[in-house]
Amino acid sequence: MNLRRAGTMMGLLAIATLPFGPAIAAQARRGMTLVDLAEIPRVQDAQISPDGRFVAYQLAKADWNANRQIAHLYRQAVAGGAPLQITSGDAGETTARWSPDGRTLAYLSRGDSGLQIFLVSADGGVPRQLTRHVTGIYGGVSPAWSPDGSGIYFLAADPQSELARERERLRDDLFAFEENIRQRHLWKVTTAGGTEQRLTDGPFSVVSFRLSRDGSRIAQQRAPTPLVADLSRGEIWTTDLLGGNARGVTSNRIEELEAELSPDNSQLLFLAEANQQLESTYSSSIFIVGAQGGSPRRLTADFPYAVEHAAWSADGRAVLAVVNMGVHSELFLIDVATARPRQLTSGNHSVQFWSVAPRAGWLAFQLDEPDRPGDVWTLPMVGGTPRRVTGVYDALASEFDLPRQERIIWRGVDGATVEGLLFYPSGYHPNERYPLIVQLHGGPHESDKFGFGPGLILNFLPALTARGYAVFRPNYRGSAGYGDKSIRDVVGKYFNNMHLDVMSGVDALVARGVADPSRLGLMGWSAGGHLTNKMITFTQRFKAASSAAGAANWISLFAQTDTRAIRSAWFGGLPWGAGAPVDVFWGNSPLKDAARITTPTLLIAGESDGRVPFEQSLEMYRALKANDVPTHLWVAPREGHQWSELRHQLSKANVELEWFERYVRERPYVWERAPGDPRDGVSPAFPP
């Protein structure tokens, strides 16, 4: 069933809207600017009510004074009617969760000592701050209601000791790196009086948790510390509702995600990038294990795709899953006994946030589509006809000239089939060649899909096509959604087929007459930045490149990064010690071949990035400068691996767009400014 057709057929059922902009008379659509992209509101975290009648979601909008997006909570009836704004606090609100009776929403917002839990009527009203936890609520894991509504469970870090606080006051703050760990534990707060109770304690951290549907048990992932590097050392445990009767369920060396007890509490599912032998670096799969422990079964062992999210069906006989199928993702229902999958949705889209209401038999999810970056849909859990609930983006396609998107397939140099997405420039004519920007996705175990994709302004794709660029997003080998063989293409030689697949894809677009071979640009973030660094050592065909959060030296990165287990699997061990595979680490390091680079290349990094630290971009920058290659290193203060400040995002896009205009198009560029900022027309990046 094609969801795009379903949306068209449901035109009169499309519910009231929150338009992107004011209603406009019929007129020529205009190209999107960078500021337009920054100001697209983002629907996030859609949650269906327990009775299936409503959805709650966040709507985040750009606030240039606050220099970030601020989100508020909305409620909308599935059957129709206008959306109701529930909250409007200055700090914004996130992570709304329905009470079991559907009358109240719990959410997180800034309060005393960081994030705190607030309660508000689902009909709106004055919110009530429920918690005043001394260390704040950990926002990386959603709080969860008890089935009877009497309490809410949450995670929080342990407080500093009195001695540590006193030393901090005196600025006697010498510390032992990664040793003064504050563990993260599970708590419960009563909804009536706000009384807090600690449920777990010990030399470990609760990384995530899910309550069983009958409210008798809690599935938890516990790790030695809350450090990202220790996630692969975590295991699944179960406890009762007060944290007692703890039982370890798994014992392995892989990271388990989204652990959930079956409705009868006899089994437990989890996700892991592993094979049946629980060896790492395989396609993400669903595993089923007995609640008392035992050998997990890889339910999706023969599945040629990657599972991104999973939850039990209402009766426990099947598992609902969000499945990455390469250039699109879909909802599936997978029978537990036979492992037989049934696809529930189909279309040129990717599934984003989702939630299930087992009692009502419904689920809610968001779709990123070529003309709608995230409206909310609902669907019966057993399958059926999807229904679009929100219309936040109804005016988008009528106001803006959005790029046409097309799936393309080509052959790699070894004959393997590779696919990706082509985004056509505005005013495309078949007999004309266009400058091409190649955008490389992160991961690398991710994939680019139909829709706007992540980081609207960071990738600024519609702004590129509006300026006459074609954009190519290749799902080279190493990408997710194509089975184990693709995932494992990076094992033993990270840059195995990646760069070859990208160039054969570019050649295919040149052969089709779309791309101008003399006007090629290249950009990528994270793993896309790693690959960008590799590409410019491999070919001189690109007129300009931009590498954001890219690795230059795998040996130094291994010591710097917060994630090492996956890289150890890629390269066959650690880069130090007897018999270390140093030749593999160094042989795959772009820095090793920096002398070959002639492409003008931007380097972009977050100053506080723990995943791919700033020093990686610095190493590449030093090499390019020493070799007289045109380059600049742009560093964003306060930003980690994912950037949050609006002006940083806008500046990054301006820097890259000016770079491409200068070297690919050989024409001037005037920076876009944030609304209200001075507009002097002079580039702060490259002054005259």
C-alpha positions as CSV (number, residue, x, y, z in Angstrom):
1,M,0.0,0.0,0.0
2,N,1.5,3.3,-1.1
3,L,1.3,5.8,1.7
4,R,1.7,8.8,-0.7
5,R,-1.4,7.5,-2.6
6,A,-3.2,6.9,0.7
7,G,-2.5,10.5,1.7
8,T,-3.9,11.8,-1.5
9,M,-7.0,9.7,-1.2
10,M,-7.5,10.9,2.3
11,G,-7.4,14.6,1.2
12,L,-10.6,15.5,3.1
13,L,-9.5,13.5,6.1
14,A,-6.2,15.4,6.4
15,I,-7.2,17.0,9.6
16,A,-6.6,20.6,10.6
17,T,-3.2,22.0,10.0
18,L,-0.4,24.0,11.5
19,P,0.8,25.6,8.3
20,F,4.5,26.2,7.6
21,G,3.7,29.8,6.6
22,P,0.7,32.0,5.9
23,A,-1.7,30.8,3.3
24,I,-0.6,32.1,-0.1
25,A,-2.5,32.6,-3.3
26,A,-1.6,30.6,-6.3
27,Q,1.8,31.8,-7.4
28,A,5.1,30.5,-8.7
29,R,6.9,28.4,-6.1
30,R,10.3,29.8,-5.0
31,G,13.5,28.1,-4.2
32,M,14.4,27.5,-0.5
33,T,17.0,29.5,1.2
34,L,19.1,28.5,4.2
35,V,17.0,30.6,6.5
36,D,13.9,28.9,5.1
37,L,15.3,25.5,6.0
38,A,16.3,26.6,9.5
39,E,12.7,27.9,10.1
40,I,10.9,24.8,9.0
41,P,9.1,23.6,12.1
42,R,9.9,20.1,13.2
43,V,7.4,17.6,14.4
44,Q,9.1,15.2,16.9
45,D,8.4,12.3,19.2
46,A,4.8,11.4,18.2
47,Q,3.1,9.4,21.0
48,I,-0.3,7.7,20.6
49,S,-2.7,7.8,23.6
50,P,-3.5,4.5,25.3
51,D,-7.0,4.5,23.8
52,G,-5.7,5.3,20.3
53,R,-7.8,8.5,20.0
54,F,-5.1,11.1,20.2
55,V,-1.5,11.8,19.3
56,A,0.8,14.0,21.3
57,Y,3.9,15.5,19.7
58,Q,6.5,18.2,20.0
59,L,6.6,21.0,17.5
60,A,10.0,22.7,17.5
61,K,10.5,26.1,15.9
62,A,13.5,28.3,15.3
63,D,14.0,30.9,18.0
64,W,16.8,33.2,16.8
65,N,17.0,35.1,20.1
66,A,17.5,31.9,22.0
67,N,19.8,30.6,19.1
68,R,18.1,27.2,19.1
69,Q,14.9,25.4,18.3
70,I,12.3,25.5,21.1
71,A,9.7,22.8,21.2
72,H,6.2,22.9,22.7
73,L,3.7,20.1,23.1
74,Y,0.6,19.6,21.0
75,R,-2.3,17.2,21.1
76,Q,-4.4,16.2,18.1
77,A,-7.4,13.9,17.6
78,V,-6.9,11.1,15.2
79,A,-10.5,11.4,14.0
80,G,-10.1,15.1,13.1
81,G,-10.2,18.6,14.5
82,A,-7.6,21.3,15.1
83,P,-4.4,20.7,17.0
84,L,-4.4,21.9,20.6
85,Q,-1.2,23.5,22.0
86,I,-0.7,22.1,25.5
87,T,2.4,23.9,26.7
88,S,4.2,27.2,26.1
89,G,7.0,27.6,28.6
90,D,10.0,29.8,27.8
91,A,12.4,26.9,28.1
92,G,10.4,24.5,25.9
93,E,9.2,21.0,26.6
94,T,10.1,17.6,25.3
95,T,9.4,13.9,25.8
96,A,5.7,13.9,26.5
97,R,4.3,10.6,27.7
98,W,0.6,9.7,28.3
99,S,-0.7,8.5,31.6
100,P,-2.4,5.1,31.5
101,D,-5.8,6.7,31.7
102,G,-5.0,9.2,28.9
103,R,-5.9,12.3,31.0
104,T,-2.4,13.6,31.8
105,L,0.9,14.1,30.0
106,A,4.2,13.9,31.7
107,Y,7.1,15.8,30.1
108,L,10.6,17.1,30.6
109,S,11.5,20.8,30.9
110,R,14.2,22.9,32.5
111,G,13.5,23.3,36.2
112,D,15.4,23.1,39.4
113,S,18.9,21.5,38.8
114,G,18.4,20.8,35.1
115,L,15.7,18.8,33.5
116,Q,12.7,17.9,35.7
117,I,9.4,16.0,35.2
118,F,6.2,18.1,34.8
119,L,2.6,17.1,34.6
120,V,-0.1,18.8,32.6
121,S,-3.7,17.9,31.7
122,A,-4.1,16.5,28.2
123,D,-6.7,19.2,27.7
124,G,-4.2,21.9,28.6
125,G,-3.9,24.0,31.7
126,V,-1.3,25.0,34.3
127,P,1.6,22.5,34.5
128,R,2.8,21.1,37.8
129,Q,6.4,20.4,38.5
130,L,6.6,16.9,39.8
131,T,10.3,16.3,40.5
132,R,13.0,18.4,42.0
133,H,15.7,15.9,41.6
134,V,19.0,17.2,42.8
135,T,21.0,16.1,39.7
136,G,18.2,16.6,37.2
137,I,16.5,13.9,35.1
138,Y,18.6,12.2,32.5
139,G,17.0,13.2,29.2
140,G,18.5,10.5,27.0
141,V,15.9,7.9,28.2
142,S,12.2,8.7,28.4
143,P,10.4,8.5,31.8
144,A,7.8,5.8,32.0
145,W,4.5,5.7,33.8
146,S,3.6,2.7,36.0
147,P,0.5,0.9,34.6
148,D,-1.7,2.1,37.4
149,G,-0.6,5.7,37.0
150,S,0.7,6.0,40.6
151,G,4.3,6.6,39.7
152,I,6.8,7.6,37.0
153,Y,10.1,5.9,36.5
154,F,13.2,7.8,35.4
155,L,17.0,7.7,35.3
156,A,19.3,10.2,37.1
157,A,23.0,10.5,37.8
158,D,24.3,10.2,41.3
159,P,25.1,13.4,43.1
160,Q,28.6,14.7,43.7
161,S,30.0,14.0,47.1
162,E,30.4,16.8,49.6
163,L,34.1,16.6,49.2
164,A,33.9,16.9,45.5
165,R,31.6,19.9,45.8
166,E,34.0,21.6,48.2
167,R,36.9,20.9,46.0
168,E,35.0,22.4,43.1
169,R,34.2,25.5,45.1
170,L,37.9,26.0,45.9
171,R,38.8,25.3,42.2
172,D,40.9,22.4,43.5
173,D,39.6,20.4,40.6
174,L,42.4,18.2,39.4
175,F,40.6,15.0,38.2
176,A,41.5,11.5,37.1
177,F,40.2,11.1,33.5
178,E,37.3,8.7,33.1
179,E,37.7,7.5,36.8
180,N,35.5,9.9,38.8
181,I,32.4,8.4,37.4
182,R,28.9,9.3,38.6
183,Q,26.8,6.3,37.9
184,R,23.2,6.6,36.6
185,H,20.4,4.8,38.4
186,L,16.7,4.1,38.2
187,W,14.3,6.1,40.3
188,K,10.5,6.3,40.9
189,V,8.5,9.3,41.8
190,T,4.9,9.2,43.0
191,T,2.5,11.2,40.9
192,A,0.4,12.2,43.9
193,G,3.0,13.7,46.3
194,G,6.2,13.8,44.3
195,T,8.0,11.4,46.7
196,E,11.1,10.0,45.1
197,Q,12.5,6.5,45.7
198,R,15.8,5.1,44.4
199,L,15.4,1.6,42.9
200,T,18.9,0.5,41.8
201,D,22.3,0.9,43.4
202,G,25.8,-0.4,42.8
203,P,28.9,-0.1,40.7
204,F,27.0,0.0,37.4
205,S,24.7,2.4,35.4
206,V,21.2,1.7,34.1
207,V,21.6,2.7,30.4
208,S,18.0,2.2,29.4
209,F,14.8,0.5,30.7
210,R,11.3,-0.6,29.7
211,L,8.4,-1.6,32.1
212,S,6.6,-4.8,31.3
213,R,3.1,-4.3,30.1
214,D,1.5,-5.8,33.2
215,G,3.6,-3.6,35.4
216,S,5.3,-6.4,37.3
217,R,8.9,-6.3,35.9
218,I,11.4,-3.9,34.4
219,A,13.8,-4.8,31.7
220,Q,17.1,-2.8,32.0
221,Q,20.4,-2.6,30.2
222,R,23.2,-2.2,32.7
223,A,26.7,-1.2,31.9
224,P,29.8,-0.8,34.0
225,T,29.7,3.0,33.6
226,P,27.5,5.5,31.7
227,L,30.5,6.1,29.3
228,V,29.6,5.5,25.6
229,A,32.7,3.3,25.4
230,D,31.2,0.9,27.9
231,L,27.9,0.3,26.2
232,S,29.2,-2.9,24.5
233,R,30.1,-4.2,28.0
234,G,26.5,-3.8,29.1
235,E,24.0,-6.7,29.7
236,I,20.2,-7.0,30.0
237,W,18.8,-7.5,33.5
238,T,15.2,-7.7,34.9
239,T,13.9,-6.6,38.2
240,D,10.6,-6.2,40.0
241,L,9.0,-2.7,40.2
242,L,11.0,-1.8,43.2
243,G,14.3,-2.8,41.7
244,G,14.5,-6.1,43.6
245,N,14.9,-9.7,42.5
246,A,17.5,-8.7,39.9
247,R,18.3,-11.3,37.3
248,G,20.9,-11.1,34.6
249,V,19.5,-12.3,31.2
250,T,22.4,-11.9,28.8
251,S,26.2,-12.4,29.0
252,N,28.1,-11.3,25.9
253,R,30.3,-8.6,24.4
254,I,27.8,-6.8,22.2
255,E,25.6,-3.8,22.8
256,E,21.9,-4.7,23.2
257,L,19.2,-2.0,22.5
258,E,15.5,-1.6,23.2
259,A,15.1,-4.6,25.5
260,E,11.4,-5.4,26.1
261,L,9.6,-8.2,27.9
262,S,6.9,-10.0,26.1
263,P,3.2,-9.4,27.2
264,D,3.3,-12.6,29.2
265,N,6.8,-11.9,30.6
266,S,8.2,-15.2,29.3
267,Q,10.5,-13.8,26.6
268,L,12.5,-10.7,26.0
269,L,13.4,-9.1,22.7
270,F,16.4,-6.8,22.0
271,L,18.2,-5.4,19.0
272,A,21.9,-5.9,18.3
273,E,24.3,-5.5,15.3
274,A,25.4,-9.1,15.7
275,N,25.1,-12.6,14.1
276,Q,23.7,-15.7,15.7
277,Q,27.0,-16.3,17.5
278,L,26.7,-12.8,19.0
279,E,29.8,-11.6,17.0
280,S,29.6,-7.9,16.3
281,T,29.5,-5.9,13.0
282,Y,26.5,-7.5,11.4
283,S,23.2,-6.1,10.2
284,S,21.0,-4.8,13.1
285,S,18.6,-7.7,14.0
286,I,15.9,-8.7,16.4
287,F,16.9,-11.3,19.0
288,I,14.5,-13.3,21.2
289,V,15.7,-14.8,24.5
290,G,13.9,-16.4,27.5
291,A,13.2,-14.1,30.4
292,Q,15.2,-16.4,32.6
293,G,18.2,-16.3,30.2
294,G,19.7,-18.7,27.7
295,S,20.9,-18.5,24.2
296,P,19.3,-15.7,22.2
297,R,17.8,-16.5,18.8
298,R,18.4,-14.1,15.9
299,L,14.8,-13.8,14.7
300,T,15.7,-11.8,11.6
301,A,18.8,-13.9,10.6
302,D,17.6,-14.3,7.0
303,F,16.3,-10.8,6.7
304,P,18.1,-8.8,4.0
305,Y,17.5,-5.5,5.7
306,A,18.3,-3.8,9.0
307,V,15.9,-3.4,12.0
308,E,16.0,0.1,13.5
309,H,13.3,-0.3,16.2
310,A,11.2,-3.1,17.6
311,A,8.3,-3.7,20.0
312,W,6.0,-6.7,20.8
313,S,2.6,-7.0,19.2
314,A,-0.4,-6.9,21.5
315,D,-0.6,-10.7,21.9
316,G,3.2,-11.4,21.9
317,R,3.0,-13.6,18.8
318,A,4.7,-11.1,16.6
319,V,7.1,-8.2,16.7
320,L,6.5,-4.8,15.1
321,A,9.6,-3.3,13.6
322,V,10.9,-0.3,11.8
323,V,13.0,-1.7,9.0
324,N,15.7,0.0,7.0
325,M,15.4,-1.1,3.3
326,G,18.1,1.1,1.9
327,V,16.6,4.2,0.3
328,H,13.4,3.8,2.3
329,S,12.3,2.4,5.6
330,E,9.0,0.7,6.4
331,L,6.9,-0.9,9.2
332,F,6.9,-4.7,9.4
333,L,5.1,-7.3,11.5
334,I,7.3,-10.4,12.0
335,D,5.9,-13.7,13.3
336,V,7.9,-14.9,16.3
337,A,7.3,-18.7,15.7
338,T,8.1,-18.7,11.9
339,A,10.2,-15.5,11.6
340,R,8.0,-14.7,8.6
341,P,7.9,-10.9,7.9
342,R,4.9,-9.0,6.6
343,Q,5.4,-5.5,5.3
344,L,2.8,-3.0,6.5
345,T,3.7,0.1,4.7
346,S,5.4,1.0,1.3
347,G,6.4,4.3,-0.2
348,N,9.1,6.8,-1.0
349,H,9.7,7.8,2.6
350,S,11.5,6.9,5.9
351,V,9.8,6.1,9.2
352,Q,10.9,8.3,12.1
353,F,9.6,8.5,15.6
354,W,7.0,5.8,16.5
355,S,5.0,4.6,19.5
356,V,2.5,1.8,20.1
357,A,-0.8,1.6,22.1
358,P,-1.2,-2.2,22.7
359,R,-4.5,-1.9,24.5
360,A,-6.1,0.0,21.6
361,G,-4.2,-1.9,18.9
362,W,-2.8,1.1,17.2
363,L,0.5,2.7,16.5
364,A,1.6,6.2,15.6
365,F,4.6,7.1,13.4
366,Q,6.1,9.9,11.5
367,L,7.1,9.9,7.8
368,D,9.9,11.9,6.2
369,E,8.7,12.3,2.6
370,P,9.9,14.4,-0.3
371,D,7.4,17.1,0.4
372,R,6.7,16.5,4.1
373,P,9.5,16.2,6.6
374,G,7.7,14.4,9.4
375,D,3.9,14.5,9.6
376,V,2.2,12.0,12.0
377,W,0.3,8.9,10.8
378,T,-1.5,6.1,12.6
379,L,-2.0,2.5,11.6
380,P,-3.6,-0.6,13.3
381,M,-0.9,-2.8,14.8
382,V,-2.1,-5.7,12.8
383,G,-1.8,-3.7,9.5
384,G,-4.4,-1.9,7.5
385,T,-4.9,1.5,6.0
386,P,-2.6,4.2,7.3
387,R,-4.1,7.6,8.2
388,R,-2.3,10.9,8.2
389,V,-3.2,12.9,11.3
390,T,-1.2,16.1,11.2
391,G,-0.9,18.6,8.4
392,V,2.0,20.7,9.6
393,Y,3.6,20.7,6.1
394,D,0.5,21.2,4.0
395,A,1.8,24.5,2.5
396,L,5.4,23.5,2.0
397,A,5.2,22.0,-1.5
398,S,2.9,24.8,-2.7
399,E,5.2,27.6,-1.5
400,F,8.6,26.1,-2.3
401,D,10.1,24.5,-5.4
402,L,11.2,21.2,-3.7
403,P,13.6,18.9,-5.5
404,R,12.4,15.9,-7.5
405,Q,13.8,12.7,-5.9
406,E,14.7,9.5,-7.7
407,R,16.2,6.2,-6.8
408,I,19.0,5.2,-9.0
409,I,20.9,1.9,-9.4
410,W,24.4,1.4,-10.8
411,R,27.2,-1.2,-10.9
412,G,30.3,-1.0,-8.8
413,V,33.7,-1.6,-10.4
414,D,33.3,-5.3,-9.4
415,G,29.8,-5.6,-10.9
416,A,28.0,-5.4,-7.5
417,T,24.6,-3.5,-7.5
418,V,24.7,-0.2,-5.6
419,E,21.8,2.3,-5.1
420,G,21.3,5.8,-4.0
421,L,19.2,8.9,-4.5
422,L,19.4,11.7,-7.1
423,F,17.9,15.1,-6.3
424,Y,17.2,17.1,-9.4
425,P,18.0,20.8,-9.6
426,S,15.3,23.4,-10.0
427,G,14.3,24.0,-13.6
428,Y,15.9,20.8,-14.7
429,H,16.2,20.2,-18.5
430,P,17.1,16.7,-19.8
431,N,19.5,18.1,-22.4
432,E,21.6,20.2,-19.9
433,R,24.4,19.1,-17.5
434,Y,24.5,20.4,-14.0
435,P,27.0,20.9,-11.2
436,L,26.8,17.9,-8.9
437,I,27.2,17.9,-5.1
438,V,27.9,14.4,-3.6
439,Q,26.6,14.1,0.0
440,L,28.0,11.2,2.0
441,H,25.9,9.8,4.9
442,G,27.2,9.1,8.4
443,G,27.5,5.8,10.3
444,P,28.8,4.3,8.1
445,H,26.1,1.7,9.0
446,E,23.3,4.1,8.0
447,S,21.7,4.9,4.7
448,D,20.2,7.9,2.9
449,K,16.5,7.6,2.3
450,F,13.7,9.5,0.5
451,G,12.7,12.7,2.2
452,F,14.6,15.6,3.6
453,G,16.9,13.5,5.7
454,P,18.6,14.5,9.0
455,G,19.9,17.9,9.7
456,L,17.8,20.0,7.4
457,I,20.1,23.1,7.4
458,L,23.3,21.1,8.0
459,N,22.9,19.4,4.6
460,F,20.9,22.2,3.1
461,L,19.8,20.0,0.2
462,P,16.8,22.0,-1.1
463,A,18.9,25.2,-1.0
464,L,21.5,23.5,-3.2
465,T,18.9,22.3,-5.8
466,A,17.3,25.8,-5.7
467,R,20.7,27.2,-6.8
468,G,21.0,24.9,-9.7
469,Y,22.9,22.0,-8.2
470,A,22.0,18.3,-8.6
471,V,22.6,16.4,-5.4
472,F,23.7,12.7,-5.2
473,R,23.4,10.6,-2.0
474,P,25.0,7.2,-2.6
475,N,24.4,4.2,-0.3
476,Y,27.9,2.8,-0.9
477,R,28.9,-0.6,0.6
478,G,29.1,-0.4,4.3
479,S,25.7,1.2,4.4
480,A,22.8,-0.3,6.4
481,G,19.7,-1.8,4.8
482,Y,21.5,-4.1,2.5
483,G,22.3,-7.1,4.6
484,D,25.3,-8.5,6.4
485,K,27.6,-8.5,3.4
486,S,27.3,-4.7,3.0
487,I,27.8,-4.1,6.7
488,R,30.9,-6.3,6.8
489,D,32.5,-4.6,3.8
490,V,34.4,-2.4,6.2
491,V,35.8,-5.3,8.3
492,G,39.6,-5.7,7.7
493,K,39.8,-2.8,5.3
494,Y,37.6,0.2,6.2
495,F,37.9,1.9,2.8
496,N,37.3,-1.3,0.8
497,N,34.5,-0.5,-1.7
498,M,33.1,2.8,-0.4
499,H,35.2,5.2,-2.5
500,L,34.9,3.0,-5.6
501,D,31.1,2.8,-5.3
502,V,30.8,6.6,-4.9
503,M,32.9,7.3,-8.0
504,S,31.2,4.6,-10.1
505,G,27.9,6.3,-9.1
506,V,29.2,9.7,-10.2
507,D,30.3,8.2,-13.5
508,A,26.8,6.7,-13.9
509,L,25.3,10.2,-13.5
510,V,27.8,11.7,-16.0
511,A,26.9,8.9,-18.5
512,R,23.2,9.8,-18.0
513,G,23.9,13.3,-19.0
514,V,22.9,14.8,-15.6
515,A,26.2,15.6,-14.0
516,D,28.8,17.9,-15.5
517,P,32.1,16.1,-14.9
518,S,34.0,19.4,-14.7
519,R,31.8,20.8,-11.9
520,L,31.8,18.2,-9.0
521,G,31.7,18.9,-5.3
522,L,31.8,16.6,-2.3
523,M,30.7,16.8,1.4
524,G,30.0,14.6,4.3
525,W,29.6,14.5,8.1
526,S,31.1,12.0,10.6
527,A,31.5,8.8,8.6
528,G,30.7,10.9,5.5
529,G,33.6,13.1,6.6
530,H,35.9,10.1,6.9
531,L,35.0,9.1,3.4
532,T,35.4,12.6,2.1
533,N,38.9,12.6,3.4
534,K,39.6,9.3,1.7
535,M,38.0,10.5,-1.6
536,I,40.3,13.5,-2.0
537,T,43.3,11.3,-1.6
538,F,41.9,8.9,-4.2
539,T,40.8,11.3,-7.0
540,Q,41.3,14.9,-8.1
541,R,38.0,15.1,-10.0
542,F,36.2,17.1,-7.4
543,K,36.6,20.9,-7.6
544,A,35.9,21.4,-3.9
545,A,35.2,19.3,-0.8
546,S,34.0,19.8,2.8
547,S,34.8,17.3,5.5
548,A,32.8,17.8,8.8
549,A,33.8,15.7,11.8
550,G,35.9,13.5,9.6
551,A,38.7,11.1,10.7
552,A,42.2,11.7,9.4
553,N,44.2,9.2,11.5
554,W,42.6,6.0,12.7
555,I,45.4,5.4,15.2
556,S,45.2,8.7,17.0
557,L,41.4,8.7,16.7
558,F,41.2,5.4,18.5
559,A,42.7,7.0,21.6
560,Q,40.6,10.1,21.3
561,T,37.1,8.8,20.6
562,D,34.4,7.7,23.0
563,T,33.6,4.7,20.8
564,R,36.3,2.1,20.3
565,A,34.7,-1.4,20.3
566,I,33.3,-1.0,16.8
567,R,36.6,0.3,15.4
568,S,38.4,-2.6,17.0
569,A,36.1,-4.9,15.1
570,W,36.7,-3.0,11.8
571,F,40.5,-3.1,12.1
572,G,41.1,-6.4,13.7
573,G,42.2,-5.4,17.2
574,L,43.8,-2.5,19.1
575,P,46.4,-0.2,17.6
576,W,48.9,-0.8,20.4
577,G,50.4,-3.9,22.0
578,A,52.3,-6.9,20.6
579,G,51.1,-7.8,17.1
580,A,48.9,-4.7,16.8
581,P,47.4,-4.3,13.3
582,V,49.0,-0.9,12.9
583,D,49.4,-1.4,9.2
584,V,45.6,-1.7,8.9
585,F,44.9,1.4,11.0
586,W,47.5,3.5,9.2
587,G,46.9,2.0,5.8
588,N,43.3,3.2,6.0
589,S,44.1,6.6,7.4
590,P,43.5,9.4,4.9
591,L,46.4,11.3,6.5
592,K,48.8,8.7,5.1
593,D,48.0,9.8,1.6
594,A,47.6,13.5,2.2
595,A,50.4,14.3,-0.2
596,R,48.1,13.3,-3.0
597,I,45.5,15.9,-2.2
598,T,45.0,18.9,-4.5
599,T,41.2,19.5,-3.9
600,P,40.4,22.7,-2.1
601,T,38.9,21.3,1.1
602,L,37.1,22.8,4.1
603,L,37.4,21.1,7.5
604,I,34.6,21.6,10.0
605,A,34.5,20.4,13.6
606,G,32.7,20.8,16.9
607,E,35.1,21.9,19.6
608,S,33.6,19.5,22.2
609,D,33.0,16.6,19.9
610,G,33.8,13.3,21.8
611,R,33.0,11.0,18.9
612,V,35.3,12.5,16.2
613,P,37.3,15.1,18.2
614,F,38.4,18.4,16.8
615,E,42.0,17.1,16.7
616,Q,41.2,14.9,13.7
617,S,40.3,17.9,11.6
618,L,43.3,19.7,12.9
619,E,45.6,16.9,11.7
620,M,44.2,17.0,8.2
621,Y,44.3,20.8,8.3
622,R,48.0,20.8,9.2
623,A,48.7,18.4,6.3
624,L,46.7,20.4,3.7
625,K,48.3,23.7,4.8
626,A,51.8,22.3,4.7
627,N,51.1,21.0,1.1
628,D,49.7,24.4,0.0
629,V,46.2,23.0,-0.6
630,P,43.5,25.7,-0.3
631,T,41.8,25.0,3.1
632,H,40.1,26.5,6.2
633,L,39.4,24.8,9.5
634,W,36.1,26.0,11.0
635,V,35.5,25.2,14.7
636,A,32.1,25.6,16.5
637,P,32.5,26.3,20.2
638,R,30.4,24.3,22.6
639,E,29.2,21.9,19.9
640,G,29.6,18.1,20.2
641,H,29.1,15.6,17.4
642,Q,25.6,16.9,16.7
643,W,25.2,20.7,16.6
644,S,22.4,22.5,18.2
645,E,23.0,26.2,17.9
646,L,21.1,27.8,15.0
647,R,23.8,30.3,14.1
648,H,26.4,27.6,14.0
649,Q,24.3,25.6,11.7
650,L,23.6,28.6,9.5
651,S,27.3,29.5,9.4
652,K,28.3,26.0,8.5
653,A,25.9,26.0,5.5
654,N,27.1,29.5,4.4
655,V,30.7,28.4,4.6
656,E,30.2,25.3,2.5
657,L,27.9,27.0,0.0
658,E,30.3,29.8,-0.5
659,W,33.1,27.2,-1.0
660,F,31.2,25.3,-3.6
661,E,30.1,28.5,-5.4
662,R,33.7,29.7,-5.5
663,Y,35.4,26.5,-6.7
664,V,32.6,24.5,-8.4
665,R,30.6,27.4,-10.0
666,E,33.3,30.1,-10.0
667,R,30.9,32.8,-9.0
668,P,30.4,35.0,-5.9
669,Y,28.2,34.3,-3.0
670,V,26.6,36.5,-0.4
671,W,26.0,35.0,3.0
672,E,22.5,34.6,4.4
673,R,22.0,36.2,7.8
674,A,19.8,35.2,10.6
675,P,16.6,37.3,10.9
676,G,17.5,40.6,12.6
677,D,21.3,40.2,12.2
678,P,23.3,42.9,10.3
679,R,23.3,42.4,6.6
680,D,26.5,44.0,5.3
681,G,26.9,41.7,2.3
682,V,30.5,40.8,3.3
683,S,31.4,37.2,3.9
684,P,32.9,36.8,7.4
685,A,34.5,33.6,6.1
686,F,36.4,34.9,3.1
687,P,36.8,38.7,3.3
688,P,38.0,40.6,0.2
